[in-house]
Amino acid sequence: MSGRPEQALAADMTPEDPEETQPLLGRPGGSAPRGRRVFLAAFAAALGPLSFGFALGYSSPAIPSLQRAGPPAPRLDAAAASWFGAIVTLGAAAGGVLGGWLVDRAGRKLSLLLCTVPFVAGFAIITAAQDVWMLLGGRLLTGLACGIASLVAPVYISEIAYPAVRGLLGSCVQLMVVTGILLAYLAGWVLEWRWLAVLGCVPPSFMLLLMCCMPETPRFLLTQHKRQEAMAALQFLWGSEQGWEEPPVRAEHQDFHLAQLRHPGIYKPFAIGILLMAFQQLSGINAVMFYAETIFEEAKFKESSLASVIVGIIQVLFTAVAALVMDRAGRRLLLALSGVIMVFSTSAFGAYFKLTQGPPSNSSHMDLLAPVSLEPAEASVGLAWLAVGSVCLFIIGFAVGWGPIPWLLMSEIFPLHVKGLATGVCVLTNWLMAFLVTKEFSSLMEVLRPYGAFWLASAFCILSVLFTLFCVPETKGKTLEQITAHFEGR
């Protein structure tokens, strides 16, 4: 789901040399803030990612329901169903660009409030849909809102959190996304597509109400030279403003120029942010999710829709585990561990397809998944359980690292004056890659065969581990300014 400023909103939780860098808002005494309202504000902002998870998960239960629909309800054919699922990612790519512009112009809080409008409008249009074009228009609008929320929520949370809890609160963005997806799956069991869309209006409406009561981030207020309001926001969020020093006035509001890309403080985080987003999608997460139900069917699960729920529950549990250990284990360790788990699981997945692969044919990609009939039935089911194990292991691996951490790091590594643009580029990269992987994976499976496609994903996972070890800095416990100082070589 963001870019984080260079200076710290927060007092550093680790003993640091006071001369090293003065945080934008630093507590000279070094004692940890104790405010509890920061958690409420983070929850309010995280309702945006919850809404966007619900919008992503909505297509899974809604498409079968829409394909069965009779007049006067709109009915989806196979091509329309494919677009119904994928058009959200295109809307979100546009939303990332819009969010990057909004977050610096309108501020973090107002951007979150504004993204509730396309969420509610999109679901309302789907609810009232009389034809396929209304359905696709509604999905495009919810996608636009997803893009804005995926950028602004991590930025807002990173700027209000102090370093000791920034990993925890920042990881809650991905936790809320997977919770939203699971909610859509569960609700899809009992609600048909129109009522499911009505339910989709609830989280953004709740966010609108809660965010109205929350302050703008102190860091953004300081860039607008509103020191008094920034201090009031700190008082509200952290429970105290005693000992806050007047931060140095900096030209943080200057516009971005391409010449700035020559500076290591700009191009290093830019490259890391973009590659984090690319590797997240190239890991094969969307492909694994897409084929999960088919895999569970072959393992003789009575109800394959249960597969989606099982996968959703695993995602929520292990993303929660990652959030809880993020500030202790650190970002790099979890990213590397996550990558290694995904290497093994995608390799095993490829091995499953290799072992069950029939002779080459020109059939569609779904036929590629059928086990060869020469396999004894028991061996075939045994191999299907290998695939189920691979799916579950992959989801666990993704959830503990490559799911939440790219969004968290994106919100930590960028200097304040390029944050809107830089996070916009990262979010655009993420959603465009998601669109390409989702739309083109079946073609890739026809060219490389299924085992080749998953072994290719495994190779990307190996690259992601090497990238983590050699390029990604540890941001645990550091103020946002110390992170920027690291890139600038100070």
HUFENBEL-V56409 format. One line per field, one symbol per residue. phi: phi as a letter, one per 40 degrees, with the letter a starting at -180 (. if undefined). psi: psi as a letter, one per 30 degrees, with the letter a starting at -180 (. if undefined). A space follows every 10 residues. Layout:
phi->???
psi->???
This chain:
phi->..bbcccccb cccbcbcccd acddbbcdcg cccbcccccc cccdccccdc cccccccdcc cccdcccccb dcccbccccc cccdcccdcc dccccccccc ccccccgccc ccccccccdc ccccccdcdb accccccccc cccdcdcccc ccdccdcccc ccdcbccccc ccccdccccc ccdccccccb bcdccccccc ccdccccdcc cccccccdcc ccccgbcccc ccccdccbga bcgccccccb ccccccbddc cccdcbcccd cccccdcccd cccgdccccc cdcccccccg ccbcccddcc ccccdccccc cdcccdcbcg ccccccddcc ccdccccccc cdcccbcccd accccccccc ccccccdccc cccccdcccc dcccccdccc accccdcccd cbcccdcbdd cccccccddc cccccccccb ccccccccgd cccccccccc ccdcccdccb bcccbdgccc ccccdcccgc
psi->.lkklelkfl kkfljljffd kjlejkjefg kklgkffeee eeeeeffeee eeeeeefeee feeeefffkl kgkkkkaeee eeeeeffeee eeeeeeeeee eeffefleee eeeeffefee eeeeeeegkf leeeeeeeee eeeeeeeeef eeeeeeeeff klefgeeeee ffeeeeefee eeeeeeefef kleefeeeef feeeeeeeee ffflllkeee eefghieeee eeeeeeeffk gkgkljlkkl hfgllkkeff ffkffeeeee eeeeeeeeee effgeeeeee geeeeeefgh kejfffeeee eeeeeeefee eeeefefeel eeeeeeeeee eeeeeeeeee eeeefgkalk lgllfefffk kkffkkeeee eeeeeeeeee eeeeeeeeef dfdeeeeeee fefklefgee eeeeeeeeee eeeeeeeeef eeeeeeefle eeeeeeeeee eeeeeeeeef fklkgkgkle eeeeeeefg.
